[in-house]
Amino acid sequence: MLGSAFVIALRQLRRNVLRSILTVLGIVIGVAAVIAMVTLGSGATLKVTSDISSLGRNMLIIQRGTEPSGGGISITAPAFTDADIRALQTEIATISAVAPTSNQRSLAVNGNINWATSVIGTTNDYFVVRDWVVSEGRAFTSAEDKSGRMLCVLGATTRKELFGNQSPIGNSIRLGRQSCEVIGVLSSKGQSTFGSDQDDLVIVPLKAFHRRIAGKPDIDTIYLSATSAAVTTEAKSAIISLLRERRRLPRAAEDDFFVRDLKEITEVVERTTGIMTAFLSAVAAVSLLVGGIGIMNIMLVSVTERTREIGIRLAIGAQGSDILRQFLIEAVVVSSIGGVIGMALGLLGAVGAAKALNVPFVFEPGVVVLAFVFSSLVGICFGYFPARRAAKMDPIQALRYE
């Protein structure tokens, strides 16, 4: 019985091919748009969280001044000191590495090649906190950290601009007026989520930076690594308490520094992209509603066109439930065909858009199945009224219809 109903449904679709294509178009667009939006949203979330994770493992960042709220950072607060660094290293058990940093823009020169870059003065812990591998050469030794000797490790971009494909190890470059021996090259991290090139930098020992480049011992930013992701919140609270005490801030006074937790940033980004994906998917799903209305309209036309057929079937013994089932099946077939085509187009569109936007393609089987099921439900819901109208027909009046 169901098999013959499906055959009749397909025959009706083939009889009016153009009308059938226009009928399923709304369903195709709706399903394809929902699948593409959700897939791209998942890919964008994965890329952003991956980029944030590449900044460092379990990383916390301390900066002096007040936390920005739409404007720039206020740096009128006093800089951090070596004593602050020692206190963070020894008094907080949930911290595994502490890397004080100072930085400024400078002109790096190799022969007749100039390149403006960011020079960062820091310690060996910087490579640990940032989870950064020295791909060529080596990092500083503890003695070199303390000696103030001008040595440098180049980022991948700076190395390329100054040396091309040649090895820079053992060569010297000039940073401002200071000569600096290149001892290592960092592995590439690429562009950050915020649009900056993470590889455009030169790293020198902190004491050498203070003596030879900055001329003062200020520490503006401290990078820290928590012992695990589970204790970052605990570590952040301990850092704030310790620094407030060391900076002798009254209880009612605001912090003159702020601590950024990358875990919190990641969670905010995931929530934001999730909300945007849900919003765009809801907008796209409106096409399914439009497609459902189209199915209902076409089914009403079909009922009118087939009035005599319905009358004949009722006259020879068909029940109203048989007519209802027949038209419901036709509506579901139309919407299901649209769902299948929409699934294929949505996935193909998501693959193409992911490549164009340089985000990973994340296949979401649950979303694909849900979109298909929803398209079938649209057929049932919007096909029910025309089907019920056909089932309620008076066979005598139907046979008289011209």
C-alpha positions as CSV (number, residue, x, y, z in Angstrom):
1,M,0.0,0.0,0.0
2,L,2.7,2.5,1.0
3,G,4.8,1.4,-2.0
4,S,2.1,2.2,-4.5
5,A,1.5,5.6,-2.7
6,F,5.2,6.4,-3.2
7,V,5.0,5.4,-6.9
8,I,2.0,7.7,-7.4
9,A,3.7,10.5,-5.6
10,L,6.8,10.3,-7.8
11,R,4.6,10.1,-10.9
12,Q,2.9,13.3,-9.9
13,L,6.3,15.0,-9.4
14,R,7.4,13.8,-12.9
15,R,4.2,15.0,-14.4
16,N,4.9,18.7,-13.4
17,V,8.7,18.8,-13.3
18,L,9.1,22.6,-13.3
19,R,6.4,23.1,-10.6
20,S,8.0,20.4,-8.5
21,I,11.5,22.1,-8.8
22,L,10.0,25.4,-7.7
23,T,8.2,23.7,-4.9
24,V,11.3,22.1,-3.4
25,L,13.5,25.2,-3.9
26,G,12.6,26.8,-0.6
27,I,13.4,23.5,1.3
28,V,16.7,23.2,-0.6
29,I,17.8,26.7,0.2
30,G,16.7,26.4,3.9
31,V,18.4,23.1,4.5
32,A,21.6,24.1,2.6
33,A,21.8,27.4,4.5
34,V,21.3,25.9,7.9
35,I,23.9,23.1,7.3
36,A,26.4,25.6,5.8
37,M,26.0,28.1,8.7
38,V,26.4,25.6,11.5
39,T,29.3,23.9,9.8
40,L,31.1,27.2,9.2
41,G,30.3,28.3,12.7
42,S,31.9,25.2,14.2
43,G,34.9,25.6,12.0
44,A,35.3,29.3,13.0
45,T,35.1,28.4,16.7
46,L,37.7,25.6,16.3
47,K,40.1,28.0,14.5
48,V,39.7,30.8,17.0
49,T,40.2,28.5,20.0
50,S,43.2,26.9,18.3
51,D,44.7,30.3,17.6
52,I,44.2,31.3,21.2
53,S,45.7,28.1,22.4
54,S,48.8,28.7,20.2
55,L,49.5,31.8,22.3
56,G,50.6,29.6,25.2
57,R,49.7,26.7,27.4
58,N,47.6,27.5,30.5
59,M,48.8,31.1,30.1
60,L,48.0,34.1,32.2
61,I,49.1,37.6,31.3
62,I,49.7,40.4,33.8
63,Q,49.9,44.0,32.6
64,R,50.3,47.2,34.5
65,G,47.6,49.9,34.3
66,T,43.8,49.5,34.2
67,E,42.1,47.0,32.0
68,P,40.8,48.6,28.7
69,S,37.1,48.9,28.2
70,G,36.9,50.2,24.6
71,G,39.9,52.4,24.8
72,G,43.6,51.9,25.2
73,I,45.5,50.6,28.3
74,S,46.4,53.1,31.0
75,I,50.1,52.7,31.9
76,T,50.4,55.4,34.5
77,A,50.8,52.6,37.2
78,P,54.3,51.7,38.3
79,A,56.1,49.0,36.4
80,F,56.7,45.6,37.9
81,T,60.1,44.8,39.6
82,D,62.5,41.9,39.8
83,A,61.3,41.4,43.4
84,D,57.7,41.0,42.0
85,I,59.0,38.3,39.7
86,R,60.7,36.4,42.4
87,A,57.6,36.6,44.6
88,L,55.5,35.1,41.8
89,Q,58.0,32.3,41.3
90,T,58.3,31.3,44.9
91,E,55.0,32.1,46.6
92,I,52.3,30.8,44.2
93,A,52.4,27.0,44.0
94,T,50.0,26.8,41.0
95,I,52.5,28.7,38.8
96,S,55.1,26.7,36.9
97,A,56.8,29.4,34.8
98,V,57.1,33.2,35.0
99,A,58.4,35.2,32.1
100,P,58.9,39.0,32.7
101,T,58.9,41.0,29.4
102,S,59.6,44.5,28.1
103,N,59.4,45.4,24.5
104,Q,59.7,48.2,22.0
105,R,59.7,48.7,18.2
106,S,63.2,48.8,16.7
107,L,64.9,48.7,13.3
108,A,66.7,45.4,12.7
109,V,69.5,45.6,10.2
110,N,71.5,42.9,8.4
111,G,73.9,44.5,5.9
112,N,71.9,46.7,3.7
113,I,68.5,45.1,4.6
114,N,66.3,46.9,7.2
115,W,63.2,45.5,8.9
116,A,61.1,47.2,11.6
117,T,60.2,44.7,14.2
118,S,59.2,44.2,17.8
119,V,62.1,43.5,20.1
120,I,61.2,41.6,23.3
121,G,63.4,41.4,26.3
122,T,62.6,38.3,28.4
123,T,64.0,35.1,30.0
124,N,64.1,31.5,28.9
125,D,60.7,30.9,30.6
126,Y,59.1,32.9,27.8
127,F,59.6,29.9,25.5
128,V,58.0,27.6,28.0
129,V,55.0,29.9,28.7
130,R,54.4,30.6,25.1
131,D,54.9,26.9,24.2
132,W,57.4,28.1,21.5
133,V,60.0,25.7,20.0
134,V,63.4,26.9,18.9
135,S,63.5,25.2,15.4
136,E,67.1,26.2,14.6
137,G,70.0,26.9,16.9
138,R,69.2,27.3,20.6
139,A,67.7,29.4,23.3
140,F,69.6,31.4,26.0
141,T,71.5,29.7,28.8
142,S,70.9,30.7,32.5
143,A,74.3,32.4,32.5
144,E,73.4,34.3,29.3
145,D,70.1,35.4,30.9
146,K,72.0,37.0,33.7
147,S,75.1,38.3,32.0
148,G,73.5,41.0,29.9
149,R,75.2,39.9,26.7
150,M,73.5,40.9,23.5
151,L,72.2,37.6,21.9
152,C,69.0,37.2,20.0
153,V,66.5,34.6,18.8
154,L,64.6,35.5,15.6
155,G,61.0,34.9,14.8
156,A,60.3,33.2,11.5
157,T,59.1,36.4,9.7
158,T,62.1,38.5,10.9
159,R,64.5,35.7,9.8
160,K,62.9,35.6,6.4
161,E,63.0,39.3,5.9
162,L,66.6,39.7,7.0
163,F,68.2,36.5,5.8
164,G,65.9,34.9,3.2
165,N,66.6,31.2,3.1
166,Q,70.1,31.5,4.5
167,S,70.8,30.3,8.1
168,P,71.3,33.3,10.4
169,I,72.9,31.3,13.2
170,G,76.3,32.8,14.2
171,N,75.6,36.0,12.2
172,S,75.1,39.4,13.8
173,I,72.4,41.9,13.2
174,R,72.0,45.4,14.5
175,L,69.1,46.4,16.7
176,G,69.1,50.2,16.8
177,R,72.7,50.9,17.6
178,Q,73.4,47.6,19.3
179,S,75.1,44.6,17.6
180,C,73.4,41.3,18.5
181,E,74.5,37.7,17.7
182,V,71.8,35.4,16.4
183,I,71.8,32.1,18.2
184,G,68.3,30.7,17.3
185,V,65.2,30.8,15.2
186,L,61.7,30.2,16.5
187,S,59.2,27.8,14.8
188,S,56.4,29.7,13.0
189,K,53.1,30.3,14.7
190,G,51.5,32.4,12.0
191,Q,49.0,35.1,12.3
192,S,47.1,35.4,15.6
193,T,43.3,35.6,15.9
194,F,43.6,39.3,16.4
195,G,45.4,39.8,13.1
196,S,49.0,40.3,14.3
197,D,52.0,38.4,12.9
198,Q,53.3,36.4,15.9
199,D,56.5,35.6,14.1
200,D,57.6,39.2,13.5
201,L,59.8,39.6,16.6
202,V,63.3,39.4,18.0
203,I,63.9,38.1,21.5
204,V,66.9,39.1,23.6
205,P,67.8,38.4,27.2
206,L,65.9,40.8,29.6
207,K,69.0,42.2,31.3
208,A,70.6,43.0,27.9
209,F,67.4,44.7,26.8
210,H,67.2,46.8,29.9
211,R,70.9,47.9,29.7
212,R,71.5,48.2,26.0
213,I,68.1,49.0,24.4
214,A,65.6,50.4,26.9
215,G,68.0,52.0,29.3
216,K,65.7,51.3,32.3
217,P,64.7,48.2,34.3
218,D,60.9,48.5,33.8
219,I,58.9,45.3,33.4
220,D,55.6,46.1,31.7
221,T,54.1,42.6,31.1
222,I,54.5,39.2,32.8
223,Y,53.6,36.0,31.1
224,L,52.9,33.0,33.4
225,S,52.0,29.4,32.9
226,A,49.7,27.6,35.4
227,T,50.5,24.0,36.4
228,S,47.3,22.9,34.7
229,A,44.2,24.3,33.0
230,A,42.1,23.4,36.0
231,V,43.9,25.8,38.4
232,T,44.1,28.9,36.2
233,T,41.3,30.6,38.0
234,E,42.9,29.7,41.4
235,A,46.2,31.0,40.1
236,K,44.7,34.2,38.9
237,S,43.1,34.9,42.3
238,A,46.4,34.2,44.1
239,I,48.3,36.6,41.7
240,I,45.9,39.4,42.3
241,S,46.1,39.0,46.1
242,L,49.9,38.8,46.0
243,L,50.4,41.9,43.7
244,R,47.9,44.0,45.6
245,E,49.8,43.3,48.8
246,R,53.2,44.0,47.2
247,R,52.0,47.2,45.6
248,R,50.4,48.3,48.9
249,L,47.0,49.0,47.5
250,P,44.3,49.9,50.1
251,R,41.4,47.6,50.3
252,A,39.0,50.1,48.6
253,A,41.4,51.0,45.9
254,E,41.1,49.6,42.4
255,D,43.9,47.3,40.9
256,D,46.6,49.2,39.0
257,F,47.2,46.1,37.0
258,F,45.1,43.4,35.4
259,V,45.4,39.7,34.8
260,R,44.1,38.1,31.5
261,D,43.2,34.4,31.6
262,L,43.3,32.9,28.1
263,K,40.9,30.2,29.3
264,E,38.3,32.9,30.0
265,I,38.9,34.5,26.6
266,T,38.4,31.2,24.9
267,E,35.1,30.6,26.7
268,V,33.9,34.1,25.7
269,V,34.8,33.5,22.1
270,E,33.1,30.1,22.0
271,R,29.9,31.6,23.5
272,T,30.0,34.5,21.0
273,T,30.5,32.3,18.0
274,G,27.9,29.9,19.2
275,I,25.3,32.7,19.6
276,M,26.1,34.1,16.1
277,T,25.9,30.6,14.5
278,A,22.6,30.0,16.2
279,F,21.2,33.4,15.1
280,L,22.4,33.0,11.5
281,S,21.0,29.4,11.4
282,A,17.6,30.6,12.7
283,V,17.5,33.3,10.0
284,A,18.4,30.6,7.4
285,A,15.7,28.3,8.8
286,V,13.1,30.9,7.8
287,S,13.6,29.5,4.3
288,L,12.2,26.2,5.5
289,L,9.1,28.0,6.6
290,V,8.8,29.7,3.2
291,G,9.4,26.3,1.5
292,G,6.6,24.7,3.7
293,I,4.2,27.4,2.6
294,G,5.1,26.7,-1.0
295,I,4.4,23.0,-0.5
296,M,1.0,23.7,1.0
297,N,0.1,26.0,-1.8
298,I,1.1,23.5,-4.5
299,M,-0.6,20.7,-2.7
300,L,-3.8,22.7,-2.6
301,V,-3.5,23.3,-6.3
302,S,-2.9,19.6,-6.8
303,V,-6.0,18.7,-4.8
304,T,-8.1,21.0,-7.0
305,E,-6.6,19.6,-10.2
306,R,-7.2,16.0,-9.1
307,T,-10.7,16.5,-7.7
308,R,-12.3,14.0,-10.2
309,E,-9.5,11.5,-9.4
310,I,-10.3,11.8,-5.7
311,G,-14.0,11.4,-6.4
312,I,-13.4,8.2,-8.4
313,R,-11.2,6.7,-5.8
314,L,-13.7,7.4,-3.0
315,A,-16.6,6.1,-5.2
316,I,-14.9,2.7,-5.7
317,G,-14.2,2.2,-2.0
318,A,-11.2,4.2,-0.9
319,Q,-11.4,5.5,2.6
320,G,-10.8,9.1,3.6
321,S,-7.7,7.9,5.5
322,D,-6.3,6.5,2.2
323,I,-6.7,9.8,0.5
324,L,-5.2,11.6,3.5
325,R,-2.2,9.2,3.5
326,Q,-1.6,9.6,-0.2
327,F,-1.4,13.4,-0.2
328,L,0.7,13.4,3.0
329,I,3.2,11.0,1.4
330,E,3.4,13.3,-1.7
331,A,4.1,16.3,0.5
332,V,6.8,14.3,2.5
333,V,8.4,13.1,-0.7
334,V,8.6,16.6,-2.1
335,S,10.1,18.0,1.1
336,S,12.5,15.0,1.6
337,I,13.8,15.3,-2.0
338,G,14.5,19.0,-1.2
339,G,16.1,18.0,2.1
340,V,18.5,15.5,0.4
341,I,19.5,18.1,-2.3
342,G,19.9,20.8,0.4
343,M,22.1,18.5,2.5
344,A,24.4,17.9,-0.5
345,L,24.5,21.6,-1.5
346,G,25.0,22.7,2.1
347,L,28.0,20.4,2.7
348,L,29.6,21.4,-0.7
349,G,29.0,25.1,0.1
350,A,30.5,24.7,3.5
351,V,33.6,23.0,2.1
352,G,34.1,25.8,-0.4
353,A,33.4,28.6,2.1
354,A,35.8,27.0,4.6
355,K,38.6,27.0,2.1
356,A,37.9,30.5,1.0
357,L,37.8,31.8,4.7
358,N,40.7,29.6,5.7
359,V,38.8,27.9,8.5
360,P,38.7,24.1,9.1
361,F,35.8,22.1,7.8
362,V,34.0,20.5,10.7
363,F,31.5,17.8,9.7
364,E,28.4,17.9,12.0
365,P,26.4,14.7,11.4
366,G,23.8,15.5,14.0
367,V,23.0,18.8,12.3
368,V,22.8,17.1,8.9
369,V,20.4,14.5,10.2
370,L,18.3,17.1,12.1
371,A,18.0,19.3,9.0
372,F,16.7,16.4,7.0
373,V,14.3,15.3,9.7
374,F,13.1,18.9,10.0
375,S,12.5,19.2,6.2
376,S,10.4,16.0,6.4
377,L,8.4,17.4,9.3
378,V,7.8,20.5,7.3
379,G,6.2,18.3,4.6
380,I,4.0,16.6,7.1
381,C,2.9,19.8,8.8
382,F,2.2,21.9,5.7
383,G,0.9,19.0,3.7
384,Y,-1.7,18.0,6.3
385,F,-4.2,20.7,5.6
386,P,-4.4,20.0,1.8
387,A,-4.4,16.2,2.5
388,R,-7.3,16.6,5.0
389,R,-9.2,18.8,2.6
390,A,-8.9,16.0,-0.1
391,A,-9.9,13.3,2.4
392,K,-13.1,15.3,3.4
393,M,-14.4,15.6,-0.1
394,D,-17.9,14.5,-1.0
395,P,-17.4,11.8,-3.7
396,I,-20.6,12.9,-5.6
397,Q,-19.5,16.6,-5.7
398,A,-16.0,15.5,-6.7
399,L,-17.3,13.5,-9.6
400,R,-19.3,16.5,-10.8
401,Y,-16.3,18.8,-10.7
402,E,-15.2,20.1,-14.1
